[in-house]
Amino acid sequence: MLRYFFWPLVFLLLSLLLGSFRFDVAPSFPATYVESGVNGSFKRAGFPNLDLNGHPDTTAVILNWSRFPNVVKIVSLLCGPSLENTIHTVFVWNNSPNQISEADFASCTGRLKVHNAPDNLYFRARFMACAQASTPYCFVQDDDYIVLPEVVLAMRARMSPSSKTGIHLLPAHELLSSQLRRLDVGSSIHTSFAWLGHGAMFPQSLAVDFLSLLRLLQLTEDEMKMADNYFTILRNEYPEVWFDQGIELQGGEPFTVGTEGNERNRRHINRATELLSSAIACEGAPCIPGAGDIPYVQYNTPDLPRTLVSRTPCRGLPCVLETSIRLLPGTVEAPAAGIFTREDNGVLFEEDINHYLLYPLSHAVDTRADTAFRSLTGGKRGDAISLDILRDLDSALTEIHMVILTDNATVAILQNSHFEMFSPFTKSWVSTIHVPSCVDIAGGSYAPAAMTECSIRMPVSSPESSNIGRSFRVVLSEDMGDSEKWCIYEIWMRGIVKQ
């Protein structure tokens, strides 16, 4: 009789024994996005205040024209304690005939500089102010936008002494325009256009070289005033553009209004491409009067990336989210004869444009569950999303998880992905043996009414290093169906603190 039960019992015991050694059984973690039931040992991993160098090394330049109350508000943020180790000087350049002084601003602990210009130099002024700076970096913005301190910190963290280009924050519609205005002519011209007014950071030396180039090219006074239209194009490289987390401010008189303003910008952008062509033709030839080595223009264009990476800074804590997921159809990659050709030819369908504007990457890190980043198509093998905390996490955390607030379709994507941490010791990506643990949660007052929170335990410190690392990513391992698209309401790193 026992022989009838012997082998079933053996198989049962073996399955239980072998099952205990499986690493792909997801542990159960509580949902942390909702307030109820959150374990007190959990916290969002990151650094509210980044002190990268131990001393401030950036000059912030603000132009004042017709929105002085906005300028006062912006200066108070830039002079705040969260940026005291980053912003060395806040330089307010007053283009308005109404004089202002340091007394018009709240205390800035000796970091404020005010210049009342005798004439309105328009946008040329921001480069002149930066050229006067004693710091290696400049941050510039217009007076109709709030750039959050954590965003400024993230931008500075991604700059380095070897940086030869800048970072431009753009709202979705302007970033779309920048992508459509990529211009490639043969092997010598690879450029695009990006505004600076929503927030931009770049090496101070670029402002010096840019102004030198404008003088060599003998721009007219009107062209000099519209220097913003020339800055990225004449550099002859694709500018690094990020989806912004900015807050628009009202009041005052906008500079670009209606058809007339748009036509003026278009005219100067086209003029910039003409000047770039002439400067490229002058390489090694004395065709610009008085020119030796032509400054600012990049003649040796680096190899262009095969995969376009999209980036956005986080809201709430300094970090940067980036992805290789395609945000636009392949039609935008076709060669264009002019910088406005793609826009004029309508290479995008209206539904593609609406999707880009409604579901930008910035929605995945805006601290709101009622907004989302959504991919245009189903997940593709190699799709990657990474989160850079901007400084190595230390051993005060016993565990670190990547947490993604998402929908059911993306749960399927995550289950077919692998997860990695960039090791500060080996300088390479290290895979985790763990798989996603997903918990359904109620959205409450949010839309949609129900979401899923998935957490993935990431590798912690190695024996050679006490640091955990700063960059974490998810990479899709196989193609998904057309309906299985990425949807991320929020993504963040969660740490478990040592007790």
C-alpha positions as CSV (number, residue, x, y, z in Angstrom):
1,M,0.0,0.0,0.0
2,L,2.8,2.4,0.9
3,R,4.4,2.0,-2.6
4,Y,1.4,3.8,-4.0
5,F,2.2,6.9,-1.9
6,F,6.0,6.7,-1.9
7,W,6.8,8.4,-5.2
8,P,4.1,11.1,-4.9
9,L,5.5,12.0,-1.5
10,V,9.1,12.0,-2.9
11,F,8.1,14.4,-5.7
12,L,6.2,16.6,-3.2
13,L,9.2,16.8,-0.9
14,L,11.6,17.5,-3.8
15,S,9.4,20.3,-5.1
16,L,9.1,21.9,-1.7
17,L,12.9,21.7,-1.2
18,L,13.8,23.0,-4.7
19,G,11.2,25.7,-4.4
20,S,12.9,27.1,-1.3
21,F,16.0,27.9,-3.4
22,R,14.1,30.0,-6.1
23,F,15.1,33.6,-6.4
24,D,12.2,34.6,-8.6
25,V,9.6,34.5,-5.9
26,A,8.7,38.1,-5.2
27,P,8.5,39.1,-1.6
28,S,5.4,41.1,-0.5
29,F,6.0,44.8,0.2
30,P,3.4,47.2,1.4
31,A,2.2,50.0,-1.0
32,T,4.1,53.2,-0.1
33,Y,2.3,55.7,-2.3
34,V,-0.8,55.7,-0.2
35,E,-0.6,57.1,3.3
36,S,-2.3,54.2,5.2
37,G,-0.3,51.2,6.2
38,V,3.1,52.5,5.4
39,N,5.9,51.1,7.5
40,G,7.8,53.8,9.3
41,S,11.1,52.2,8.2
42,F,10.4,53.1,4.6
43,K,11.6,56.3,3.0
44,R,12.1,57.8,-0.4
45,A,15.8,57.5,-1.2
46,G,17.6,60.7,-2.3
47,F,19.2,63.9,-1.1
48,P,17.2,67.0,-0.6
49,N,20.4,69.1,-0.6
50,L,23.3,68.2,-2.9
51,D,26.6,69.6,-1.9
52,L,28.8,68.3,-4.8
53,N,31.8,70.6,-4.4
54,G,31.7,72.1,-1.0
55,H,31.4,75.6,-2.5
56,P,29.0,77.4,-4.8
57,D,30.2,77.6,-8.4
58,T,27.3,78.9,-10.5
59,T,26.1,82.4,-11.4
60,A,22.3,82.7,-11.9
61,V,21.3,85.4,-14.4
62,I,17.8,86.9,-14.4
63,L,16.7,89.5,-16.9
64,N,14.1,92.1,-15.8
65,W,11.9,93.9,-18.2
66,S,8.1,94.1,-17.3
67,R,7.6,91.5,-14.6
68,F,9.5,92.8,-11.6
69,P,7.3,91.0,-9.0
70,N,8.1,87.8,-10.7
71,V,11.8,88.6,-10.6
72,V,11.6,89.2,-6.8
73,K,10.0,85.8,-6.4
74,I,12.6,84.0,-8.6
75,V,15.5,85.7,-6.7
76,S,14.1,84.6,-3.4
77,L,14.2,81.0,-4.5
78,L,17.7,81.2,-6.0
79,C,18.9,82.9,-2.8
80,G,17.3,80.2,-0.6
81,P,19.1,77.8,1.7
82,S,18.7,74.8,-0.6
83,L,20.9,76.4,-3.2
84,E,23.4,78.2,-1.0
85,N,26.1,75.5,-1.9
86,T,25.3,75.8,-5.6
87,I,24.5,79.4,-6.5
88,H,27.4,81.8,-5.9
89,T,25.8,85.0,-7.3
90,V,22.4,86.0,-8.4
91,F,22.9,88.6,-11.2
92,V,19.7,90.6,-12.0
93,W,20.2,92.5,-15.3
94,N,17.6,95.2,-15.5
95,N,16.7,96.1,-19.1
96,S,13.9,98.3,-17.9
97,P,14.2,102.1,-17.7
98,N,12.7,101.8,-14.2
99,Q,15.7,101.6,-11.9
100,I,16.0,98.9,-9.2
101,S,18.4,98.2,-6.4
102,E,19.4,95.4,-4.0
103,A,17.1,97.0,-1.4
104,D,14.1,95.9,-3.6
105,F,14.9,92.2,-2.8
106,A,14.8,90.1,0.3
107,S,18.1,89.4,2.0
108,C,20.4,87.4,-0.2
109,T,23.4,87.1,2.2
110,G,25.8,89.1,0.0
111,R,25.1,87.0,-3.1
112,L,23.0,89.5,-5.1
113,K,24.2,91.7,-7.9
114,V,22.0,94.2,-9.7
115,H,22.9,96.0,-12.9
116,N,20.8,98.8,-14.4
117,A,21.5,98.8,-18.1
118,P,21.5,102.2,-19.8
119,D,19.8,100.7,-22.8
120,N,17.6,97.6,-23.4
121,L,20.0,95.0,-24.8
122,Y,17.3,92.3,-24.9
123,F,18.6,88.7,-24.8
124,R,22.2,89.6,-25.5
125,A,22.3,90.8,-21.9
126,R,22.1,87.4,-20.4
127,F,25.3,86.3,-22.2
128,M,27.1,89.6,-21.2
129,A,26.2,89.0,-17.6
130,C,27.4,85.4,-17.7
131,A,30.7,86.5,-19.4
132,Q,31.3,88.8,-16.4
133,A,30.8,85.9,-13.9
134,S,33.7,84.6,-11.8
135,T,32.2,81.1,-11.7
136,P,32.7,78.2,-14.1
137,Y,28.9,77.8,-14.7
138,C,25.9,80.0,-15.5
139,F,22.2,79.3,-15.0
140,V,19.9,81.6,-16.9
141,Q,16.1,81.9,-17.1
142,D,13.4,84.4,-18.1
143,D,11.1,86.2,-15.6
144,D,7.9,84.3,-16.4
145,Y,8.9,80.9,-15.1
146,I,9.7,79.2,-11.8
147,V,12.5,76.7,-11.9
148,L,12.4,74.6,-8.7
149,P,15.6,74.4,-6.6
150,E,15.8,70.6,-6.9
151,V,15.8,71.0,-10.7
152,V,18.7,73.5,-10.5
153,L,20.5,71.0,-8.3
154,A,19.9,68.2,-10.8
155,M,21.2,70.3,-13.7
156,R,24.4,71.3,-11.8
157,A,24.9,67.6,-10.8
158,R,25.0,66.6,-14.4
159,M,27.6,69.2,-15.4
160,S,31.3,68.4,-15.0
161,P,34.6,70.2,-15.6
162,S,34.8,68.5,-19.0
163,S,31.3,69.7,-20.0
164,K,31.4,71.6,-23.3
165,T,27.7,72.0,-23.8
166,G,24.7,73.0,-21.7
167,I,21.3,71.7,-20.5
168,H,18.1,73.3,-21.6
169,L,14.7,72.9,-19.8
170,L,11.8,72.9,-22.2
171,P,8.0,72.3,-21.8
172,A,6.7,69.5,-24.0
173,H,5.6,71.7,-26.9
174,E,9.0,73.5,-27.1
175,L,10.9,70.2,-26.8
176,L,8.9,68.8,-29.6
177,S,9.8,71.8,-31.8
178,S,13.5,71.3,-30.9
179,Q,13.4,67.7,-32.0
180,L,11.7,68.6,-35.3
181,R,14.3,71.3,-36.0
182,R,17.2,69.0,-36.0
183,L,19.3,69.9,-39.0
184,D,21.9,67.7,-40.7
185,V,23.8,68.8,-43.8
186,G,26.4,66.3,-45.0
187,S,29.0,65.4,-42.4
188,S,29.7,69.0,-41.2
189,I,26.5,70.4,-39.8
190,H,24.5,68.7,-37.0
191,T,22.5,71.2,-35.0
192,S,19.1,72.2,-33.6
193,F,17.4,75.0,-31.8
194,A,16.4,75.3,-28.1
195,W,15.2,78.2,-26.0
196,L,17.0,79.3,-22.8
197,G,14.2,81.2,-21.0
198,H,12.6,78.1,-19.3
199,G,16.0,77.5,-17.6
200,A,19.4,76.6,-19.0
201,M,22.8,75.9,-17.5
202,F,26.1,75.9,-19.4
203,P,29.8,76.6,-18.9
204,Q,30.6,80.3,-18.4
205,S,33.3,80.0,-21.2
206,L,30.5,79.3,-23.7
207,A,29.1,82.8,-23.1
208,V,32.5,84.4,-23.7
209,D,33.2,82.4,-26.9
210,F,29.6,83.0,-28.2
211,L,29.9,86.8,-27.8
212,S,33.3,86.7,-29.5
213,L,31.8,84.7,-32.4
214,L,28.9,87.2,-32.8
215,R,31.4,90.0,-33.1
216,L,33.5,88.1,-35.7
217,L,30.4,87.4,-37.7
218,Q,29.5,91.1,-37.6
219,L,25.9,90.6,-36.5
220,T,23.7,93.7,-36.7
221,E,22.4,95.3,-33.6
222,D,19.0,93.8,-34.0
223,E,20.5,90.3,-34.5
224,M,22.7,90.8,-31.4
225,K,19.6,91.6,-29.3
226,M,18.0,88.3,-30.4
227,A,21.1,86.3,-29.3
228,D,18.9,83.5,-27.9
229,N,17.9,82.5,-31.5
230,Y,21.6,82.0,-32.4
231,F,23.0,80.4,-29.3
232,T,22.4,76.6,-29.9
233,I,22.4,76.7,-33.7
234,L,25.8,78.3,-34.0
235,R,27.3,75.8,-31.6
236,N,26.8,73.1,-34.3
237,E,25.7,70.2,-32.0
238,Y,22.5,68.9,-30.8
239,P,21.7,70.7,-27.5
240,E,20.8,68.5,-24.5
241,V,17.2,69.2,-23.8
242,W,15.1,68.0,-20.8
243,F,11.4,68.0,-20.3
244,D,10.9,70.6,-17.6
245,Q,9.1,70.7,-14.3
246,G,8.6,74.4,-14.5
247,I,5.8,76.6,-13.1
248,E,4.6,79.3,-15.4
249,L,4.2,82.8,-13.9
250,Q,1.7,85.3,-15.1
251,G,1.8,89.1,-15.4
252,G,3.7,91.6,-17.4
253,E,4.0,91.9,-21.2
254,P,5.3,88.8,-23.1
255,F,8.0,89.5,-25.7
256,T,6.8,87.0,-28.3
257,V,3.2,87.7,-29.2
258,G,1.1,86.3,-32.1
259,T,2.1,85.9,-35.7
260,E,4.5,88.8,-35.7
261,G,6.6,87.4,-32.8
262,N,6.7,84.0,-34.4
263,E,7.8,85.3,-37.7
264,R,10.5,87.3,-36.1
265,N,11.8,84.2,-34.3
266,R,11.7,82.2,-37.5
267,R,13.6,84.9,-39.4
268,H,16.4,84.9,-36.9
269,I,16.6,81.1,-36.6
270,N,17.0,80.9,-40.4
271,R,19.6,83.6,-40.3
272,A,21.5,81.6,-37.6
273,T,21.6,78.6,-40.0
274,E,23.0,80.8,-42.7
275,L,25.7,82.1,-40.4
276,L,26.6,78.6,-39.3
277,S,27.0,77.5,-42.9
278,S,29.3,80.4,-43.6
279,A,31.3,79.7,-40.4
280,I,31.7,76.0,-41.4
281,A,32.9,77.1,-44.8
282,C,35.5,79.2,-43.2
283,E,37.3,76.4,-41.5
284,G,40.9,76.8,-42.4
285,A,40.1,79.8,-44.7
286,P,40.4,83.5,-43.7
287,C,37.0,84.4,-45.0
288,I,35.9,86.2,-41.8
289,P,37.8,89.5,-41.4
290,G,40.2,89.4,-38.5
291,A,39.4,85.8,-37.6
292,G,42.1,83.3,-36.6
293,D,40.6,80.3,-34.9
294,I,36.9,80.7,-35.0
295,P,35.5,80.4,-31.4
296,Y,32.4,78.6,-30.2
297,V,31.6,76.6,-33.4
298,Q,32.1,72.9,-33.1
299,Y,33.9,71.7,-36.2
300,N,34.7,68.2,-35.1
301,T,31.2,66.8,-34.6
302,P,31.2,63.7,-32.4
303,D,29.5,60.5,-33.5
304,L,25.8,60.9,-33.3
305,P,24.0,58.6,-30.9
306,R,22.1,55.7,-32.5
307,T,19.4,55.9,-29.8
308,L,17.9,59.2,-28.8
309,V,17.7,59.5,-25.0
310,S,15.0,61.6,-23.4
311,R,15.5,63.2,-19.9
312,T,13.7,65.0,-17.2
313,P,14.5,66.3,-13.7
314,C,12.5,65.1,-10.8
315,R,10.2,67.1,-8.7
316,G,10.5,66.9,-4.9
317,L,14.0,65.5,-4.7
318,P,17.0,66.1,-7.0
319,C,17.2,63.2,-9.5
320,V,17.1,62.7,-13.3
321,L,14.9,60.2,-15.1
322,E,15.9,59.1,-18.6
323,T,14.7,56.7,-21.2
324,S,15.5,55.2,-24.6
325,I,11.8,54.6,-25.3
326,R,10.9,56.1,-28.6
327,L,8.6,59.1,-28.1
328,L,8.0,60.0,-31.7
329,P,7.4,57.9,-34.9
330,G,10.3,57.3,-37.2
331,T,9.1,59.9,-39.7
332,V,10.9,62.6,-37.7
333,E,14.3,61.0,-38.5
334,A,14.1,61.6,-42.2
335,P,16.7,64.1,-43.5
336,A,15.4,67.7,-43.7
337,A,16.5,70.3,-46.2
338,G,15.9,73.2,-43.8
339,I,15.5,73.7,-40.1
340,F,11.7,74.2,-40.4
341,T,11.1,71.6,-43.1
342,R,9.6,68.9,-40.8
343,E,7.2,71.4,-39.2
344,D,6.2,72.9,-42.6
345,N,5.6,69.5,-44.1
346,G,3.6,68.2,-41.2
347,V,5.6,65.0,-40.7
348,L,3.5,64.1,-37.5
349,F,-0.1,63.1,-37.3
350,E,-2.2,65.2,-34.9
351,E,-2.7,62.2,-32.6
352,D,1.1,61.7,-32.3
353,I,1.5,65.4,-31.4
354,N,-1.4,65.2,-28.8
355,H,0.1,62.1,-27.2
356,Y,3.5,63.7,-26.9
357,L,2.0,66.8,-25.2
358,L,-0.4,64.9,-22.9
359,Y,2.0,62.2,-21.6
360,P,5.5,63.7,-21.4
361,L,8.3,61.9,-19.5
362,S,8.2,64.6,-16.8
363,H,4.8,63.3,-15.7
364,A,6.6,60.2,-14.3
365,V,8.4,62.2,-11.7
366,D,6.1,65.1,-10.9
367,T,4.9,63.7,-7.5
368,R,1.4,63.4,-9.0
369,A,-0.5,60.1,-9.5
370,D,-3.1,61.8,-11.7
371,T,-0.6,62.4,-14.5
372,A,1.4,59.7,-16.4
373,F,4.1,59.1,-18.9
374,R,2.8,56.8,-21.7
375,S,4.8,55.3,-24.6
376,L,3.5,55.8,-28.1
377,T,3.7,52.1,-29.1
378,G,4.0,48.8,-27.4
379,G,7.2,48.0,-25.5
380,K,10.2,47.1,-27.5
381,R,13.2,45.0,-26.6
382,G,16.0,47.2,-25.2
383,D,13.6,49.9,-23.9
384,A,15.3,51.3,-20.8
385,I,14.2,53.6,-18.1
386,S,16.8,54.7,-15.5
387,L,16.7,56.9,-12.4
388,D,19.9,58.8,-11.3
389,I,19.8,59.9,-7.7
390,L,22.9,62.0,-8.5
391,R,25.0,60.8,-5.5
392,D,25.9,57.4,-4.3
393,L,23.5,56.1,-1.6
394,D,25.3,54.9,1.5
395,S,25.1,51.9,3.8
396,A,22.5,53.6,6.0
397,L,20.0,51.7,3.9
398,T,19.7,48.0,4.3
399,E,17.6,47.6,1.1
400,I,16.9,49.8,-1.9
401,H,13.9,49.3,-4.2
402,M,12.9,50.8,-7.5
403,V,9.2,51.5,-7.2
404,I,6.9,52.1,-10.1
405,L,3.2,53.2,-9.9
406,T,1.6,51.8,-13.0
407,D,-1.2,49.9,-14.8
408,N,-1.7,46.2,-15.7
409,A,-0.2,46.5,-19.1
410,T,3.1,47.8,-17.7
411,V,3.1,45.1,-15.0
412,A,3.4,42.6,-17.9
413,I,6.3,44.7,-19.3
414,L,8.0,44.7,-15.9
415,Q,7.6,40.9,-15.6
416,N,9.6,40.6,-18.9
417,S,12.3,43.0,-17.9
418,H,15.6,42.9,-16.0
419,F,16.7,45.4,-13.4
420,E,20.2,46.8,-12.8
421,M,22.2,49.1,-10.7
422,F,25.3,50.9,-11.9
423,S,28.1,49.9,-9.5
424,P,30.4,52.7,-8.4
425,F,33.1,50.1,-7.8
426,T,33.1,48.1,-11.0
427,K,31.8,51.0,-13.2
428,S,29.4,48.6,-14.8
429,W,25.7,47.6,-14.6
430,V,24.9,44.9,-12.1
431,S,21.7,42.9,-12.4
432,T,19.4,42.0,-9.5
433,I,18.2,38.4,-8.9
434,H,14.9,39.7,-7.7
435,V,11.6,40.1,-9.6
436,P,8.8,42.7,-9.3
437,S,6.5,42.5,-6.3
438,C,3.2,44.2,-7.3
439,V,0.4,45.4,-5.1
440,D,-3.0,46.8,-6.3
441,I,-3.9,50.1,-4.6
442,A,-6.9,52.4,-4.8
443,G,-6.3,55.7,-6.4
444,G,-8.8,57.4,-4.1
445,S,-9.4,60.9,-5.4
446,Y,-6.8,60.3,-8.1
447,A,-7.6,59.2,-11.7
448,P,-7.7,56.4,-12.5
449,A,-9.5,54.8,-9.5
450,A,-7.1,51.8,-9.3
451,M,-3.3,51.5,-9.9
452,T,-0.6,49.0,-9.2
453,E,2.6,49.7,-7.3
454,C,5.5,47.4,-8.3
455,S,8.7,47.4,-6.3
456,I,12.0,45.7,-7.3
457,R,14.7,45.0,-4.8
458,M,18.0,46.2,-6.3
459,P,21.6,45.1,-5.5
460,V,23.1,46.7,-2.4
461,S,26.7,47.3,-1.6
462,S,29.5,45.0,-2.7
463,P,32.2,43.7,-0.4
464,E,34.6,46.2,-2.0
465,S,32.4,49.2,-1.4
466,S,30.1,50.5,1.3
467,N,28.2,52.6,-1.2
468,I,25.1,51.4,-2.9
469,G,25.3,53.4,-6.1
470,R,23.3,56.2,-7.7
471,S,21.8,54.9,-10.9
472,F,19.2,52.2,-11.3
473,R,17.4,51.0,-14.4
474,V,14.8,48.7,-15.9
475,V,15.5,47.1,-19.4
476,L,12.8,45.3,-21.4
477,S,14.1,41.9,-22.5
478,E,11.7,41.2,-25.4
479,D,9.2,42.8,-27.7
480,M,5.7,43.2,-26.3
481,G,2.3,43.4,-28.1
482,D,1.0,46.6,-29.6
483,S,-1.4,47.1,-26.7
484,E,1.2,46.6,-24.0
485,K,2.5,50.1,-23.7
486,W,4.5,51.7,-21.0
487,C,2.5,53.7,-18.4
488,I,4.2,55.2,-15.4
489,Y,2.3,57.4,-13.0
490,E,5.3,57.8,-10.7
491,I,8.7,56.2,-10.3
492,W,11.0,56.6,-7.3
493,M,13.6,54.8,-5.2
494,R,12.5,53.5,-1.8
495,G,15.0,52.7,1.0
496,I,14.7,50.6,4.1
497,V,16.5,52.3,6.9
498,K,18.6,50.4,9.4
499,Q,16.8,50.0,12.8
